[in-house]
Amino acid sequence: MPECIICYKDSNEETIEHIVPRSLGNIHYILPKGLVCQICNQRFSKYEHAVLNSPEWLQERKKFGVVKNTISNEMTACREVDYTRFLLKVLYESIYFSKNWCMKEYNFENIRNELNGYGNLKYTLFNTKGLSTKKSIPGLIDRWRLKRNGVQLNYCFREDKIYFEMIYGSIVNVITTSIV
Ligand SMILES: [Zn+2]
């Protein structure tokens, strides 16, 4: 049985994990079956739901035609903990899938722990401006496909930190945390 890359427990092989949520139009950028267990997958769905149904994201999703109406009963500002874990999930899974060598060279345990719900990660979140020096995490084809849906995932390492940038349309988020 395969092991979940988040909680290290045995994983249900039928679970498909979208690295970038399907509700942003992504159908190709996914992890092979079984790499994320159903329990972790369900936990991540809650973070995604909170972020994607916040006013800012709903408005942007409407521009890309992946949602019809920006008016939702659940339309509330997203809690920072959900926002952070949503970004960290995309960071962890995209690095695992597209830049796996980073997993061997740096220490992603603190990020993995946070994704398991321990909640003591030290990080900084920026949503004012993006990174000036950066590289794409997804390779050429995935990058192109995601960009059609308005999504860009970038990273860089500086000193003992990883900087992760997720762009969706006009929304820019950068999260940084230690990887030593
Ligand atoms: Zn798991």
Backbone and ligand atoms as CSV (ligand in chain L), in Angstrom:
chain,resi,resn,atom,element,x,y,z
A,1,MET,N,N,0.840,-1.206,0.000
A,1,MET,CA,C,0.000,0.000,0.000
A,1,MET,C,C,0.879,1.264,0.000
A,2,PRO,N,N,0.543,2.230,-0.823
A,2,PRO,CA,C,1.362,3.447,-0.822
A,2,PRO,C,C,1.185,4.247,0.468
A,3,GLU,N,N,2.154,5.084,0.714
A,3,GLU,CA,C,2.151,5.881,1.932
A,3,GLU,C,C,1.820,7.330,1.583
A,4,CYS,N,N,1.009,7.968,2.410
A,4,CYS,CA,C,0.651,9.379,2.192
A,4,CYS,C,C,1.882,10.261,2.423
A,5,ILE,N,N,2.140,11.190,1.518
A,5,ILE,CA,C,3.337,12.040,1.641
A,5,ILE,C,C,3.170,13.118,2.710
A,6,ILE,N,N,1.973,13.249,3.265
A,6,ILE,CA,C,1.728,14.249,4.297
A,6,ILE,C,C,1.773,13.632,5.706
A,7,CYS,N,N,0.998,12.562,5.916
A,7,CYS,CA,C,0.904,11.986,7.271
A,7,CYS,C,C,1.683,10.684,7.420
A,8,TYR,N,N,2.244,10.173,6.319
A,8,TYR,CA,C,3.030,8.932,6.291
A,8,TYR,C,C,2.223,7.690,6.658
A,9,LYS,N,N,0.898,7.792,6.644
A,9,LYS,CA,C,0.094,6.596,6.916
A,9,LYS,C,C,-0.291,5.919,5.600
A,10,ASP,N,N,-0.760,4.695,5.698
A,10,ASP,CA,C,-1.209,3.983,4.493
A,10,ASP,C,C,-2.300,4.786,3.803
A,11,SER,N,N,-2.260,4.762,2.495
A,11,SER,CA,C,-3.145,5.651,1.756
A,11,SER,C,C,-4.078,4.879,0.838
A,12,ASN,N,N,-5.278,5.359,0.726
A,12,ASN,CA,C,-6.261,4.822,-0.206
A,12,ASN,C,C,-5.838,5.158,-1.635
A,13,GLU,N,N,-5.685,4.135,-2.441
A,13,GLU,CA,C,-5.157,4.347,-3.795
A,13,GLU,C,C,-6.086,5.116,-4.719
A,14,GLU,N,N,-7.332,5.224,-4.350
A,14,GLU,CA,C,-8.295,5.843,-5.262
A,14,GLU,C,C,-8.336,7.375,-5.169
A,15,THR,N,N,-7.669,7.929,-4.186
A,15,THR,CA,C,-7.746,9.373,-3.983
A,15,THR,C,C,-6.906,10.123,-5.016
A,16,ILE,N,N,-7.517,11.079,-5.683
A,16,ILE,CA,C,-6.759,11.943,-6.596
A,16,ILE,C,C,-6.596,13.295,-5.934
A,17,GLU,N,N,-5.357,13.740,-5.852
A,17,GLU,CA,C,-5.098,15.020,-5.206
A,17,GLU,C,C,-4.738,16.055,-6.268
A,18,HIS,N,N,-5.559,17.097,-6.388
A,18,HIS,CA,C,-5.256,18.211,-7.281
A,18,HIS,C,C,-4.295,19.150,-6.573
A,19,ILE,N,N,-3.130,19.354,-7.135
A,19,ILE,CA,C,-2.138,20.236,-6.512
A,19,ILE,C,C,-2.685,21.660,-6.469
A,20,VAL,N,N,-3.255,22.075,-7.570
A,20,VAL,CA,C,-4.010,23.334,-7.654
A,20,VAL,C,C,-5.477,22.920,-7.733
A,21,PRO,N,N,-6.359,23.542,-6.935
A,21,PRO,CA,C,-7.743,23.073,-6.887
A,21,PRO,C,C,-8.395,22.953,-8.262
A,22,ARG,N,N,-9.204,21.929,-8.388
A,22,ARG,CA,C,-9.965,21.708,-9.608
A,22,ARG,C,C,-10.905,22.885,-9.881
A,23,SER,N,N,-11.400,23.477,-8.812
A,23,SER,CA,C,-12.340,24.591,-8.988
A,23,SER,C,C,-11.657,25.885,-9.440
A,24,LEU,N,N,-10.337,25.830,-9.692
A,24,LEU,CA,C,-9.674,26.945,-10.381
A,24,LEU,C,C,-9.460,26.581,-11.853
A,25,GLY,N,N,-10.045,25.473,-12.258
A,25,GLY,CA,C,-9.947,25.069,-13.660
A,25,GLY,C,C,-8.835,24.067,-13.932
A,26,ASN,N,N,-8.093,23.680,-12.894
A,26,ASN,CA,C,-6.987,22.746,-13.101
A,26,ASN,C,C,-7.474,21.305,-13.204
A,27,ILE,N,N,-7.137,20.628,-14.316
A,27,ILE,CA,C,-7.475,19.204,-14.406
A,27,ILE,C,C,-6.234,18.337,-14.614
A,28,HIS,N,N,-5.115,18.958,-14.982
A,28,HIS,CA,C,-3.928,18.169,-15.325
A,28,HIS,C,C,-2.889,18.086,-14.214
A,29,TYR,N,N,-2.784,19.148,-13.431
A,29,TYR,CA,C,-1.679,19.205,-12.455
A,29,TYR,C,C,-2.104,18.498,-11.166
A,30,ILE,N,N,-1.941,17.161,-11.183
A,30,ILE,CA,C,-2.407,16.334,-10.064
A,30,ILE,C,C,-1.289,15.388,-9.613
A,31,LEU,N,N,-1.419,14.898,-8.403
A,31,LEU,CA,C,-0.463,13.911,-7.905
A,31,LEU,C,C,-0.927,12.515,-8.332
A,32,PRO,N,N,0.024,11.598,-8.550
A,32,PRO,CA,C,-0.371,10.220,-8.831
A,32,PRO,C,C,-1.248,9.675,-7.698
A,33,LYS,N,N,-2.162,8.785,-8.041
A,33,LYS,CA,C,-3.096,8.235,-7.059
A,33,LYS,C,C,-2.363,7.639,-5.855
A,34,GLY,N,N,-2.930,7.893,-4.688
A,34,GLY,CA,C,-2.407,7.253,-3.484
A,34,GLY,C,C,-1.349,8.050,-2.744
A,35,LEU,N,N,-0.849,9.141,-3.330
A,35,LEU,CA,C,0.217,9.890,-2.659
A,35,LEU,C,C,-0.317,10.739,-1.510
A,36,VAL,N,N,-1.588,11.092,-1.563
A,36,VAL,CA,C,-2.210,11.816,-0.451
A,36,VAL,C,C,-3.451,11.025,-0.035
A,37,CYS,N,N,-3.531,10.696,1.251
A,37,CYS,CA,C,-4.636,9.851,1.720
A,37,CYS,C,C,-5.939,10.645,1.774
A,38,GLN,N,N,-7.019,9.910,1.939
A,38,GLN,CA,C,-8.327,10.534,1.919
A,38,GLN,C,C,-8.516,11.518,3.091
A,39,ILE,N,N,-7.955,11.166,4.233
A,39,ILE,CA,C,-8.110,12.026,5.422
A,39,ILE,C,C,-7.416,13.374,5.197
A,40,CYS,N,N,-6.188,13.330,4.685
A,40,CYS,CA,C,-5.469,14.581,4.395
A,40,CYS,C,C,-6.188,15.342,3.279
A,41,ASN,N,N,-6.615,14.633,2.264
A,41,ASN,CA,C,-7.325,15.228,1.142
A,41,ASN,C,C,-8.570,15.992,1.618
A,42,GLN,N,N,-9.295,15.392,2.546
A,42,GLN,CA,C,-10.502,16.050,3.069
A,42,GLN,C,C,-10.169,17.267,3.918
A,43,ARG,N,N,-9.083,17.154,4.685
A,43,ARG,CA,C,-8.640,18.286,5.502
A,43,ARG,C,C,-8.272,19.474,4.594
A,44,PHE,N,N,-7.560,19.184,3.518
A,44,PHE,CA,C,-7.146,20.250,2.595
A,44,PHE,C,C,-8.340,20.884,1.896
A,45,SER,N,N,-9.371,20.075,1.652
A,45,SER,CA,C,-10.566,20.613,0.993
A,45,SER,C,C,-11.168,21.758,1.789
A,46,LYS,N,N,-11.095,21.661,3.107
A,46,LYS,CA,C,-11.649,22.724,3.959
A,46,LYS,C,C,-10.875,24.028,3.781
A,47,TYR,N,N,-9.545,23.931,3.728
A,47,TYR,CA,C,-8.737,25.152,3.532
A,47,TYR,C,C,-9.046,25.758,2.158
A,48,GLU,N,N,-9.088,24.878,1.157
A,48,GLU,CA,C,-9.360,25.341,-0.212
A,48,GLU,C,C,-10.714,26.027,-0.296
A,49,HIS,N,N,-11.686,25.393,0.334
A,49,HIS,CA,C,-13.039,25.932,0.303
A,49,HIS,C,C,-13.073,27.336,0.927
A,50,ALA,N,N,-12.400,27.485,2.052
A,50,ALA,CA,C,-12.379,28.778,2.745
A,50,ALA,C,C,-11.729,29.867,1.878
A,51,VAL,N,N,-10.616,29.527,1.238
A,51,VAL,CA,C,-9.908,30.519,0.417
A,51,VAL,C,C,-10.700,30.838,-0.853
A,52,LEU,N,N,-11.133,29.792,-1.532
A,52,LEU,CA,C,-11.772,29.969,-2.842
A,52,LEU,C,C,-13.143,30.636,-2.760
A,53,ASN,N,N,-13.756,30.610,-1.582
A,53,ASN,CA,C,-15.052,31.266,-1.413
A,53,ASN,C,C,-14.962,32.591,-0.668
A,54,SER,N,N,-13.736,33.064,-0.468
A,54,SER,CA,C,-13.582,34.403,0.110
A,54,SER,C,C,-13.886,35.420,-0.994
A,55,PRO,N,N,-14.341,36.623,-0.629
A,55,PRO,CA,C,-14.786,37.595,-1.638
A,55,PRO,C,C,-13.775,37.847,-2.752
A,56,GLU,N,N,-12.502,38.025,-2.380
A,56,GLU,CA,C,-11.465,38.345,-3.354
A,56,GLU,C,C,-11.295,37.221,-4.394
A,57,TRP,N,N,-11.276,35.996,-3.904
A,57,TRP,CA,C,-11.064,34.861,-4.806
A,57,TRP,C,C,-12.299,34.597,-5.661
A,58,LEU,N,N,-13.467,34.759,-5.064
A,58,LEU,CA,C,-14.701,34.562,-5.841
A,58,LEU,C,C,-14.761,35.513,-7.018
A,59,GLN,N,N,-14.392,36.762,-6.742
A,59,GLN,CA,C,-14.410,37.778,-7.786
A,59,GLN,C,C,-13.450,37.414,-8.922
A,60,GLU,N,N,-12.274,36.947,-8.545
A,60,GLU,CA,C,-11.268,36.567,-9.530
A,60,GLU,C,C,-11.705,35.324,-10.298
A,61,ARG,N,N,-12.319,34.380,-9.600
A,61,ARG,CA,C,-12.791,33.154,-10.252
A,61,ARG,C,C,-13.861,33.475,-11.291
A,62,LYS,N,N,-14.653,34.491,-10.998
A,62,LYS,CA,C,-15.683,34.889,-11.950
A,62,LYS,C,C,-15.043,35.390,-13.251
A,63,LYS,N,N,-13.954,36.146,-13.117
A,63,LYS,CA,C,-13.237,36.653,-14.300
A,63,LYS,C,C,-12.754,35.515,-15.192
A,64,PHE,N,N,-12.319,34.422,-14.568
A,64,PHE,CA,C,-11.823,33.285,-15.347
A,64,PHE,C,C,-12.926,32.307,-15.724
A,65,GLY,N,N,-14.152,32.644,-15.350
A,65,GLY,CA,C,-15.294,31.832,-15.767
A,65,GLY,C,C,-15.403,30.489,-15.075
A,66,VAL,N,N,-14.781,30.321,-13.920
A,66,VAL,CA,C,-14.897,29.038,-13.220
A,66,VAL,C,C,-15.963,29.088,-12.124
A,67,VAL,N,N,-16.582,30.255,-11.969
A,67,VAL,CA,C,-17.722,30.368,-11.070
A,67,VAL,C,C,-18.674,31.386,-11.699
A,68,LYS,N,N,-19.958,31.130,-11.569
A,68,LYS,CA,C,-20.919,32.014,-12.222
A,68,LYS,C,C,-21.234,33.227,-11.371
A,69,ASN,N,N,-21.426,32.957,-10.109
A,69,ASN,CA,C,-21.928,34.007,-9.240
A,69,ASN,C,C,-20.950,34.297,-8.109
A,70,THR,N,N,-20.739,35.558,-7.842
A,70,THR,CA,C,-19.836,35.879,-6.738
A,70,THR,C,C,-20.593,36.005,-5.421
A,71,ILE,N,N,-21.918,35.843,-5.502
A,71,ILE,CA,C,-22.672,35.948,-4.264
A,71,ILE,C,C,-22.897,34.558,-3.690
A,72,SER,N,N,-22.387,34.380,-2.497
A,72,SER,CA,C,-22.491,33.077,-1.854
A,72,SER,C,C,-22.876,33.291,-0.403
A,73,ASN,N,N,-23.656,32.363,0.120
A,73,ASN,CA,C,-24.041,32.449,1.531
A,73,ASN,C,C,-22.834,32.326,2.444
A,74,GLU,N,N,-21.836,31.625,1.898
A,74,GLU,CA,C,-20.670,31.342,2.743
A,74,GLU,C,C,-19.577,32.396,2.564
A,75,MET,N,N,-19.922,33.490,1.862
A,75,MET,CA,C,-18.899,34.468,1.530
A,75,MET,C,C,-18.438,35.255,2.759
A,76,THR,N,N,-17.364,34.772,3.313
A,76,THR,CA,C,-16.792,35.455,4.471
A,76,THR,C,C,-15.297,35.550,4.260
A,77,ALA,N,N,-14.673,36.499,4.934
A,77,ALA,CA,C,-13.228,36.611,4.840
A,77,ALA,C,C,-12.617,35.321,5.382
A,78,CYS,N,N,-11.517,34.920,4.752
A,78,CYS,CA,C,-10.889,33.649,5.102
A,78,CYS,C,C,-9.985,33.822,6.323
A,79,ARG,N,N,-9.984,32.835,7.203
A,79,ARG,CA,C,-9.091,32.881,8.361
A,79,ARG,C,C,-7.646,32.687,7.906
A,80,GLU,N,N,-6.727,33.348,8.602
A,80,GLU,CA,C,-5.323,33.268,8.181
A,80,GLU,C,C,-4.797,31.833,8.218
A,81,VAL,N,N,-5.231,31.062,9.201
A,81,VAL,CA,C,-4.721,29.688,9.312
A,81,VAL,C,C,-5.132,28.864,8.090
A,82,ASP,N,N,-6.321,29.083,7.574
A,82,ASP,CA,C,-6.765,28.369,6.377
A,82,ASP,C,C,-5.993,28.827,5.146
A,83,TYR,N,N,-5.813,30.148,5.074
A,83,TYR,CA,C,-5.075,30.726,3.950
A,83,TYR,C,C,-3.647,30.175,3.910
A,84,THR,N,N,-3.003,30.195,5.078
A,84,THR,CA,C,-1.623,29.741,5.190
A,84,THR,C,C,-1.499,28.277,4.788
A,85,ARG,N,N,-2.392,27.450,5.333
A,85,ARG,CA,C,-2.288,26.015,5.039
A,85,ARG,C,C,-2.650,25.710,3.591
A,86,PHE,N,N,-3.533,26.489,3.029
A,86,PHE,CA,C,-3.832,26.329,1.606
A,86,PHE,C,C,-2.562,26.572,0.778
A,87,LEU,N,N,-1.879,27.671,1.058
A,87,LEU,CA,C,-0.651,27.995,0.319
A,87,LEU,C,C,0.436,26.949,0.561
A,88,LEU,N,N,0.583,26.513,1.816
A,88,LEU,CA,C,1.615,25.529,2.146
A,88,LEU,C,C,1.339,24.180,1.482
A,89,LYS,N,N,0.069,23.841,1.360
A,89,LYS,CA,C,-0.317,22.601,0.687
A,89,LYS,C,C,0.094,22.639,-0.775
A,90,VAL,N,N,-0.211,23.757,-1.440
A,90,VAL,CA,C,0.155,23.894,-2.854
A,90,VAL,C,C,1.684,23.904,-2.992
A,91,LEU,N,N,2.342,24.602,-2.092
A,91,LEU,CA,C,3.809,24.626,-2.075
A,91,LEU,C,C,4.372,23.207,-1.948
A,92,TYR,N,N,3.957,22.493,-0.927
A,92,TYR,CA,C,4.509,21.166,-0.630
A,92,TYR,C,C,4.264,20.187,-1.786
A,93,GLU,N,N,3.044,20.167,-2.266
A,93,GLU,CA,C,2.704,19.199,-3.308
A,93,GLU,C,C,3.337,19.549,-4.654
A,94,SER,N,N,3.421,20.839,-4.961
A,94,SER,CA,C,4.021,21.207,-6.255
A,94,SER,C,C,5.523,20.946,-6.239
A,95,ILE,N,N,6.171,21.233,-5.122
A,95,ILE,CA,C,7.606,20.928,-5.006
A,95,ILE,C,C,7.810,19.411,-5.083
A,96,TYR,N,N,6.993,18.666,-4.357
A,96,TYR,CA,C,7.115,17.203,-4.368
A,96,TYR,C,C,6.994,16.667,-5.791
A,97,PHE,N,N,6.046,17.206,-6.529
A,97,PHE,CA,C,5.759,16.688,-7.866
A,97,PHE,C,C,6.756,17.184,-8.918
A,98,SER,N,N,7.063,18.475,-8.887
A,98,SER,CA,C,7.835,19.072,-9.986
A,98,SER,C,C,9.298,19.357,-9.657
A,99,LYS,N,N,9.612,19.504,-8.380
A,99,LYS,CA,C,11.000,19.816,-8.001
A,99,LYS,C,C,11.411,18.906,-6.845
A,100,ASN,N,N,11.270,17.615,-7.087
A,100,ASN,CA,C,11.467,16.647,-6.002
A,100,ASN,C,C,12.875,16.687,-5.399
A,101,TRP,N,N,13.872,17.108,-6.189
A,101,TRP,CA,C,15.239,17.188,-5.656
A,101,TRP,C,C,15.315,18.115,-4.447
A,102,CYS,N,N,14.432,19.130,-4.399
A,102,CYS,CA,C,14.421,20.064,-3.254
A,102,CYS,C,C,14.092,19.343,-1.952
A,103,MET,N,N,13.258,18.307,-2.046
A,103,MET,CA,C,12.842,17.543,-0.877
A,103,MET,C,C,14.042,16.849,-0.222
A,104,LYS,N,N,14.998,16.488,-1.073
A,104,LYS,CA,C,16.183,15.796,-0.550
A,104,LYS,C,C,17.211,16.785,-0.027
A,105,GLU,N,N,17.245,17.959,-0.634
A,105,GLU,CA,C,18.285,18.913,-0.291
A,105,GLU,C,C,17.917,19.844,0.870
A,106,TYR,N,N,16.627,20.039,1.057
A,106,TYR,CA,C,16.177,20.936,2.119
A,106,TYR,C,C,15.242,20.180,3.057
A,107,ASN,N,N,14.912,20.816,4.159
A,107,ASN,CA,C,14.087,20.159,5.165
A,107,ASN,C,C,12.664,20.726,5.150
A,108,PHE,N,N,11.728,19.909,4.686
A,108,PHE,CA,C,10.343,20.360,4.591
A,108,PHE,C,C,9.482,19.826,5.746
A,109,GLU,N,N,10.149,19.303,6.793
A,109,GLU,CA,C,9.402,18.681,7.892
A,109,GLU,C,C,8.483,19.663,8.623
A,110,ASN,N,N,8.957,20.889,8.811
A,110,ASN,CA,C,8.116,21.878,9.508
A,110,ASN,C,C,6.842,22.173,8.723
A,111,ILE,N,N,6.982,22.218,7.417
A,111,ILE,CA,C,5.815,22.468,6.564
A,111,ILE,C,C,4.878,21.270,6.621
A,112,ARG,N,N,5.452,20.071,6.557
A,112,ARG,CA,C,4.644,18.849,6.624
A,112,ARG,C,C,3.892,18.782,7.971
A,113,ASN,N,N,4.594,19.120,9.049
A,113,ASN,CA,C,3.946,19.129,10.373
A,113,ASN,C,C,2.774,20.094,10.420
A,114,GLU,N,N,2.976,21.263,9.859
A,114,GLU,CA,C,1.894,22.253,9.829
A,114,GLU,C,C,0.693,21.702,9.051
A,115,LEU,N,N,0.971,20.994,7.973
A,115,LEU,CA,C,-0.113,20.425,7.163
A,115,LEU,C,C,-0.815,19.273,7.876
A,116,ASN,N,N,-0.142,18.717,8.895
A,116,ASN,CA,C,-0.786,17.701,9.723
A,116,ASN,C,C,-1.543,18.322,10.884
A,117,GLY,N,N,-1.523,19.654,10.952
A,117,GLY,CA,C,-2.365,20.337,11.923
A,117,GLY,C,C,-1.688,20.710,13.224
A,118,TYR,N,N,-0.341,20.678,13.289
A,118,TYR,CA,C,0.311,21.021,14.558
A,118,TYR,C,C,0.311,22.519,14.829
A,119,GLY,N,N,0.380,23.289,13.752
A,119,GLY,CA,C,0.149,24.718,13.892
A,119,GLY,C,C,1.157,25.521,14.680
A,120,ASN,N,N,2.436,25.150,14.614
A,120,ASN,CA,C,3.418,25.993,15.296
A,120,ASN,C,C,4.513,26.494,14.350
A,121,LEU,N,N,4.190,26.503,13.069
A,121,LEU,CA,C,5.171,26.933,12.066
A,121,LEU,C,C,5.364,28.446,12.122
A,122,LYS,N,N,6.638,28.850,12.029
A,122,LYS,CA,C,6.922,30.285,11.916
A,122,LYS,C,C,7.031,30.624,10.435
A,123,TYR,N,N,6.244,31.597,10.017
A,123,TYR,CA,C,6.210,31.942,8.598
A,123,TYR,C,C,5.888,33.423,8.467
A,124,THR,N,N,6.072,33.942,7.275
A,124,THR,CA,C,5.622,35.302,6.972
A,124,THR,C,C,4.806,35.244,5.693
A,125,LEU,N,N,3.699,35.959,5.711
A,125,LEU,CA,C,2.790,35.970,4.575
A,125,LEU,C,C,2.731,37.392,4.009
A,126,PHE,N,N,2.959,37.510,2.705
A,126,PHE,CA,C,2.860,38.822,2.045
A,126,PHE,C,C,1.761,38.754,0.995
A,127,ASN,N,N,0.949,39.760,0.891
A,127,ASN,CA,C,0.028,39.796,-0.246
A,127,ASN,C,C,0.058,41.161,-0.916
A,128,THR,N,N,1.191,41.853,-0.727
A,128,THR,CA,C,1.314,43.172,-1.330
A,128,THR,C,C,2.073,43.121,-2.651
A,129,LYS,N,N,3.206,42.449,-2.647
A,129,LYS,CA,C,3.914,42.309,-3.921
A,129,LYS,C,C,4.565,40.940,-4.029
A,130,GLY,N,N,4.855,40.582,-5.265
A,130,GLY,CA,C,5.416,39.262,-5.520
A,130,GLY,C,C,6.928,39.239,-5.418
A,131,LEU,N,N,7.520,38.143,-5.839
A,131,LEU,CA,C,8.962,37.973,-5.787
A,131,LEU,C,C,9.612,38.611,-7.007
A,132,SER,N,N,10.775,39.194,-6.798
A,132,SER,CA,C,11.477,39.799,-7.932
A,132,SER,C,C,12.342,38.747,-8.635
A,133,THR,N,N,13.004,37.900,-7.883
A,133,THR,CA,C,13.795,36.815,-8.458
A,133,THR,C,C,13.087,35.506,-8.172
A,134,LYS,N,N,12.765,34.758,-9.212
A,134,LYS,CA,C,11.995,33.534,-8.969
A,134,LYS,C,C,12.087,32.584,-10.149
A,135,LYS,N,N,11.735,31.342,-9.870
A,135,LYS,CA,C,11.641,30.325,-10.922
A,135,LYS,C,C,10.284,29.650,-10.793
A,136,SER,N,N,9.802,29.121,-11.905
A,136,SER,CA,C,8.540,28.382,-11.874
A,136,SER,C,C,8.749,27.021,-11.226
A,137,ILE,N,N,7.819,26.598,-10.412
A,137,ILE,CA,C,7.879,25.232,-9.874
A,137,ILE,C,C,7.447,24.223,-10.941
A,138,PRO,N,N,6.261,24.391,-11.546
A,138,PRO,CA,C,5.875,23.429,-12.589
A,138,PRO,C,C,6.786,23.531,-13.804
A,139,GLY,N,N,7.005,22.399,-14.448
A,139,GLY,CA,C,7.769,22.378,-15.693
A,139,GLY,C,C,6.977,23.023,-16.826
A,140,LEU,N,N,7.592,23.049,-18.012
A,140,LEU,CA,C,7.077,23.828,-19.139
A,140,LEU,C,C,5.588,23.607,-19.447
A,141,ILE,N,N,5.178,22.352,-19.616
A,141,ILE,CA,C,3.797,22.081,-20.042
A,141,ILE,C,C,2.801,22.424,-18.935
A,142,ASP,N,N,3.116,21.981,-17.713
A,142,ASP,CA,C,2.227,22.294,-16.593
A,142,ASP,C,C,2.133,23.802,-16.367
A,143,ARG,N,N,3.248,24.483,-16.507
A,143,ARG,CA,C,3.273,25.943,-16.329
A,143,ARG,C,C,2.345,26.617,-17.333
A,144,TRP,N,N,2.431,26.163,-18.562
A,144,TRP,CA,C,1.609,26.733,-19.637
A,144,TRP,C,C,0.128,26.465,-19.391
A,145,ARG,N,N,-0.198,25.208,-19.023
A,145,ARG,CA,C,-1.599,24.860,-18.764
A,145,ARG,C,C,-2.165,25.663,-17.595
A,146,LEU,N,N,-1.393,25.785,-16.527
A,146,LEU,CA,C,-1.872,26.511,-15.341
A,146,LEU,C,C,-2.066,27.985,-15.651
A,147,LYS,N,N,-1.167,28.530,-16.452
A,147,LYS,CA,C,-1.227,29.955,-16.767
A,147,LYS,C,C,-2.486,30.306,-17.555
A,148,ARG,N,N,-2.960,29.358,-18.356
A,148,ARG,CA,C,-4.238,29.579,-19.055
A,148,ARG,C,C,-5.385,29.759,-18.066
A,149,ASN,N,N,-5.244,29.133,-16.890
A,149,ASN,CA,C,-6.254,29.283,-15.837
A,149,ASN,C,C,-5.909,30.409,-14.865
A,150,GLY,N,N,-4.877,31.172,-15.182
A,150,GLY,CA,C,-4.515,32.319,-14.355
A,150,GLY,C,C,-3.609,32.008,-13.189
A,151,VAL,N,N,-3.098,30.756,-13.141
A,151,VAL,CA,C,-2.311,30.336,-11.969
A,151,VAL,C,C,-0.819,30.277,-12.292
A,152,GLN,N,N,-0.020,30.846,-11.405
A,152,GLN,CA,C,1.435,30.705,-11.499
A,152,GLN,C,C,1.978,30.317,-10.132
A,153,LEU,N,N,2.906,29.355,-10.123
A,153,LEU,CA,C,3.538,28.928,-8.877
A,153,LEU,C,C,5.040,29.101,-9.019
A,154,ASN,N,N,5.620,29.957,-8.175
A,154,ASN,CA,C,7.043,30.248,-8.273
A,154,ASN,C,C,7.721,30.078,-6.925
A,155,TYR,N,N,9.051,29.964,-6.988
A,155,TYR,CA,C,9.787,29.807,-5.731
A,155,TYR,C,C,11.181,30.365,-5.865
A,156,CYS,N,N,11.805,30.604,-4.722
A,156,CYS,CA,C,13.241,30.813,-4.683
A,156,CYS,C,C,13.727,30.493,-3.273
A,157,PHE,N,N,15.005,30.204,-3.175
A,157,PHE,CA,C,15.626,29.977,-1.869
A,157,PHE,C,C,16.522,31.165,-1.563
A,158,ARG,N,N,16.445,31.642,-0.344
A,158,ARG,CA,C,17.338,32.712,0.089
A,158,ARG,C,C,17.789,32.395,1.499
A,159,GLU,N,N,19.088,32.327,1.689
A,159,GLU,CA,C,19.654,31.915,2.976
A,159,GLU,C,C,19.004,30.613,3.409
A,160,ASP,N,N,18.369,30.576,4.559
A,160,ASP,CA,C,17.801,29.297,5.003
A,160,ASP,C,C,16.288,29.262,4.830
A,161,LYS,N,N,15.795,30.032,3.846
A,161,LYS,CA,C,14.345,30.112,3.675
A,161,LYS,C,C,13.891,29.778,2.270
A,162,ILE,N,N,12.671,29.247,2.194
A,162,ILE,CA,C,12.030,29.113,0.889
A,162,ILE,C,C,10.981,30.217,0.781
A,163,TYR,N,N,10.927,30.820,-0.395
A,163,TYR,CA,C,9.883,31.796,-0.706
A,163,TYR,C,C,8.993,31.171,-1.762
A,164,PHE,N,N,7.717,31.129,-1.485
A,164,PHE,CA,C,6.765,30.536,-2.418
A,164,PHE,C,C,5.756,31.603,-2.831
A,165,GLU,N,N,5.579,31.730,-4.125
A,165,GLU,CA,C,4.641,32.733,-4.648
A,165,GLU,C,C,3.527,32.014,-5.409
A,166,MET,N,N,2.292,32.312,-5.040
A,166,MET,CA,C,1.157,31.802,-5.801
A,166,MET,C,C,0.378,32.988,-6.344
A,167,ILE,N,N,0.267,33.033,-7.667
A,167,ILE,CA,C,-0.479,34.100,-8.318
A,167,ILE,C,C,-1.757,33.505,-8.885
A,168,TYR,N,N,-2.864,34.177,-8.641
A,168,TYR,CA,C,-4.114,33.803,-9.317
A,168,TYR,C,C,-4.742,35.073,-9.860
A,169,GLY,N,N,-4.673,35.253,-11.174
A,169,GLY,CA,C,-5.175,36.484,-11.777
A,169,GLY,C,C,-4.451,37.677,-11.182
A,170,SER,N,N,-5.183,38.549,-10.497
A,170,SER,CA,C,-4.539,39.725,-9.905
A,170,SER,C,C,-4.202,39.515,-8.428
A,171,ILE,N,N,-4.454,38.304,-7.934
A,171,ILE,CA,C,-4.135,38.014,-6.528
A,171,ILE,C,C,-2.711,37.471,-6.442
A,172,VAL,N,N,-1.911,38.087,-5.603
A,172,VAL,CA,C,-0.528,37.633,-5.420
A,172,VAL,C,C,-0.296,37.325,-3.945
A,173,ASN,N,N,0.189,36.141,-3.672
A,173,ASN,CA,C,0.536,35.774,-2.299
A,173,ASN,C,C,1.953,35.226,-2.256
A,174,VAL,N,N,2.693,35.638,-1.251
A,174,VAL,CA,C,4.020,35.075,-1.017
A,174,VAL,C,C,4.061,34.584,0.426
A,175,ILE,N,N,4.528,33.357,0.598
A,175,ILE,CA,C,4.724,32.865,1.957
A,175,ILE,C,C,6.176,32.399,2.064
A,176,THR,N,N,6.797,32.693,3.200
A,176,THR,CA,C,8.176,32.292,3.399
A,176,THR,C,C,8.337,31.628,4.761
A,177,THR,N,N,9.152,30.577,4.764
A,177,THR,CA,C,9.427,29.872,6.011
A,177,THR,C,C,10.790,29.197,5.934
A,178,SER,N,N,11.296,28.836,7.077
A,178,SER,CA,C,12.613,28.232,7.159
A,178,SER,C,C,12.594,26.789,6.639
A,179,ILE,N,N,13.681,26.377,5.960
A,179,ILE,CA,C,13.729,25.003,5.456
A,179,ILE,C,C,15.019,24.329,5.894
A,180,VAL,N,N,15.590,24.775,7.028
A,180,VAL,CA,C,16.781,24.083,7.568
A,180,VAL,C,C,16.384,23.288,8.815
L,1,ZN,ZN,ZN,-2.418,11.554,4.866
